[in-house]
Amino acid sequence: MLQKKVFKINGMHCTSCALNIDLDLEEIKGVRKSSTSYAKHETIVEFDNNIIKPERIIELIKKTGYIADLT
């Protein structure tokens, strides 16, 4: 089942950070699309909840060096 969630991101320093988050997340099985905004300090992730859970997405964002929480 496809879901869309907004995650608050802390630790981004520039638009390249946002791009890196999108590229990393979109390689993960179950993530269909990631749209990260440096200006808003958030990412909107569309994912298959049967394959990946929001908690796992938060863990993956943290592994890339940023702090993430559900809004």
C-alpha positions as CSV (number, residue, x, y, z in Angstrom):
1,M,0.0,0.0,0.0
2,L,1.5,3.3,-1.1
3,Q,1.8,6.0,1.6
4,K,3.2,9.5,1.6
5,K,4.8,10.9,4.8
6,V,6.6,14.1,5.6
7,F,9.8,13.8,7.6
8,K,11.5,16.8,9.3
9,I,15.2,16.9,8.5
10,N,17.9,18.6,10.6
11,G,21.6,18.9,9.7
12,M,21.3,19.9,6.0
13,H,23.7,22.7,5.0
14,C,22.9,23.2,1.4
15,T,20.8,22.0,-1.6
16,S,23.3,19.3,-2.3
17,C,22.4,17.8,1.1
18,A,18.8,17.6,-0.1
19,L,19.8,16.0,-3.3
20,N,21.9,13.4,-1.5
21,I,19.0,12.4,0.7
22,D,16.8,11.9,-2.4
23,L,19.3,9.9,-4.2
24,D,20.0,7.7,-1.2
25,L,16.4,7.1,-0.4
26,E,15.3,6.4,-4.0
27,E,17.8,3.5,-4.1
28,I,16.0,1.7,-1.2
29,K,13.5,-1.0,-2.0
30,G,10.0,0.1,-1.3
31,V,10.7,3.8,-1.7
32,R,9.0,5.1,-4.8
33,K,9.9,8.8,-4.6
34,S,11.7,11.2,-2.3
35,S,11.4,15.0,-2.6
36,T,13.6,16.9,-0.1
37,S,13.5,20.6,0.4
38,Y,16.5,22.4,1.9
39,A,14.4,25.6,2.4
40,K,11.7,23.7,4.4
41,H,14.1,21.2,6.0
42,E,11.8,18.4,5.2
43,T,11.4,15.5,2.8
44,I,8.2,14.0,1.4
45,V,8.6,10.3,0.8
46,E,6.3,8.1,-1.1
47,F,6.8,4.4,-0.2
48,D,5.2,1.0,0.0
49,N,4.3,0.4,3.6
50,N,4.2,-3.4,3.0
51,I,8.0,-3.2,2.1
52,I,9.4,-0.5,4.3
53,K,8.1,1.3,7.4
54,P,8.5,5.0,8.3
55,E,10.8,4.1,11.2
56,R,13.2,2.4,8.8
57,I,13.2,5.5,6.6
58,I,14.2,7.6,9.6
59,E,17.0,5.1,10.3
60,L,18.3,5.3,6.7
61,I,18.2,9.2,6.8
62,K,20.2,9.1,10.0
63,K,22.8,6.8,8.4
64,T,23.4,9.5,5.7
65,G,24.3,11.9,8.5
66,Y,21.1,13.9,9.1
67,I,18.5,13.9,11.9
68,A,15.0,12.9,10.9
69,D,11.6,12.8,12.6
70,L,8.0,12.4,11.4
71,T,6.1,15.6,11.4
